[in-house]
């Protein structure tokens, strides 16, 4: 079993704030499967999707 990659980037002063989101169990399972296939945590997978979308819109992500 391989180790899941977690975000090691600096978080600023202390921990980054939590962000809660509600997902249907089926959608969460699909997200988790995709994250696992990419060998990253679900949180990192979602953050990278958000960063990609910001870049697509011409916005440079700050984190």
Residue frames relative to the residue before (quaternion, step in Angstrom):
aa qw qx qy qz dx dy dz
X 1.0000 0.0000 0.0000 0.0000 0.00 0.00 0.00
X 0.3356 -0.7613 0.5205 0.1921 3.59 -0.84 0.96
X 0.5287 -0.6255 0.4774 0.3182 3.53 -1.25 0.48
X 0.4120 -0.6961 0.5336 0.2469 3.56 -0.95 0.89
X 0.3903 -0.7215 0.5246 0.2279 3.56 -0.90 0.95
X 0.1385 -0.7816 0.6063 0.0479 3.54 -0.94 0.96
X 0.5926 -0.5905 0.4262 0.3441 3.55 -1.19 0.63
X 0.1125 -0.8132 0.5702 0.0310 3.58 -0.65 1.11
X 0.3975 0.7329 -0.4759 0.2799 3.59 1.25 0.15
X 0.6130 -0.5621 0.3958 0.3895 3.59 -1.13 0.58
X 0.3138 -0.7721 0.5308 0.1539 3.56 -1.01 0.83
X 0.5841 -0.5447 0.3948 0.4541 3.60 1.22 0.01
X 0.7497 -0.3347 0.2812 0.4968 3.56 -1.08 -0.70
X 0.8291 0.0151 -0.0509 0.5565 3.56 -0.12 1.25
X 0.7417 -0.3989 0.2995 0.4485 3.54 -1.30 -0.33
X 0.5031 -0.6111 0.5153 0.3284 3.53 -1.19 0.61
X 0.5509 -0.6239 0.4238 0.3573 3.61 -1.03 0.65
X 0.5220 -0.6272 0.4853 0.3141 3.55 -1.19 0.62
X 0.1148 -0.7496 0.6473 0.0774 3.53 -1.26 0.57
X 0.1526 -0.8070 0.5672 0.0604 3.57 -0.52 1.19
X 0.0255 -0.7858 0.6176 -0.0189 3.54 -1.07 0.79
X 0.3109 -0.7352 0.5714 0.1906 3.57 -1.03 0.77
X 0.0141 -0.7803 0.6243 -0.0344 3.55 -0.92 1.02
X 0.5002 -0.5919 0.5136 0.3683 3.54 -1.14 0.50
X 0.6221 -0.5602 0.3783 0.3950 3.61 -1.06 0.57
X 0.6553 0.5191 -0.3226 0.4440 3.60 0.97 -0.80
X 0.6630 0.4884 -0.3087 0.4761 3.60 0.96 -0.84
X 0.6313 0.5268 -0.3321 0.4622 3.60 0.98 -0.82
X 0.6384 0.5221 -0.3276 0.4610 3.58 0.97 -0.82
X 0.6461 0.5050 -0.3239 0.4718 3.60 0.97 -0.80
X 0.6417 0.5162 -0.3194 0.4687 3.59 0.96 -0.86
X 0.6700 0.5043 -0.3011 0.4539 3.57 0.87 -0.95
X 0.6371 0.5208 -0.3271 0.4645 3.58 0.99 -0.78
X 0.6635 0.4950 -0.3048 0.4710 3.59 0.94 -0.88
X 0.6460 0.5078 -0.3196 0.4719 3.59 0.97 -0.82
X 0.6442 0.5194 -0.3129 0.4661 3.56 0.96 -0.86
X 0.6402 0.5235 -0.3184 0.4634 3.59 0.98 -0.83
X 0.6994 0.4359 -0.2509 0.5078 3.58 1.13 -0.70
X 0.3917 -0.7524 0.4424 0.2910 3.59 1.36 -0.03
X 0.5695 0.5299 -0.4141 0.4726 3.57 1.00 0.91
X 0.5907 -0.5511 0.4363 0.3963 3.56 -1.25 0.32
X 0.6454 -0.5198 0.3857 0.4055 3.56 -1.22 0.44
X 0.6386 0.5351 -0.3270 0.4460 3.59 0.96 -0.83
X 0.6783 0.4783 -0.2913 0.4757 3.58 0.92 -0.88
X 0.6161 0.5464 -0.3445 0.4508 3.56 1.04 -0.75
X 0.6801 0.4794 -0.2834 0.4769 3.58 0.92 -0.92
X 0.6378 0.5200 -0.3348 0.4590 3.60 0.97 -0.79
X 0.6632 0.5001 -0.3165 0.4582 3.59 0.92 -0.83
X 0.6100 0.5312 -0.3553 0.4685 3.60 1.04 -0.69
X 0.6531 0.5106 -0.3070 0.4674 3.58 0.97 -0.85
X 0.6476 0.5136 -0.3174 0.4648 3.59 0.96 -0.84
X 0.6415 0.5256 -0.3196 0.4583 3.57 0.98 -0.86
X 0.6628 0.5033 -0.3063 0.4622 3.57 0.97 -0.84
X 0.6226 0.5215 -0.3435 0.4716 3.60 1.00 -0.75
X 0.6612 0.5004 -0.3109 0.4645 3.61 0.89 -0.91
X 0.6218 0.5469 -0.3348 0.4497 3.58 1.02 -0.81
X 0.7069 0.4360 -0.2417 0.5018 3.56 1.13 -0.69
X 0.5619 -0.6340 0.3680 0.3832 3.58 1.30 0.11
X 0.5514 0.5787 -0.3917 0.4556 3.57 1.26 0.43
X 0.3182 -0.7435 0.5562 0.1911 3.58 -0.80 0.99
X 0.4212 -0.7187 0.4880 0.2609 3.63 -0.62 1.08
X 0.3628 -0.7471 0.5224 0.1933 3.57 -1.04 0.78
X 0.7920 0.2378 -0.1442 0.5435 3.57 1.17 -0.06
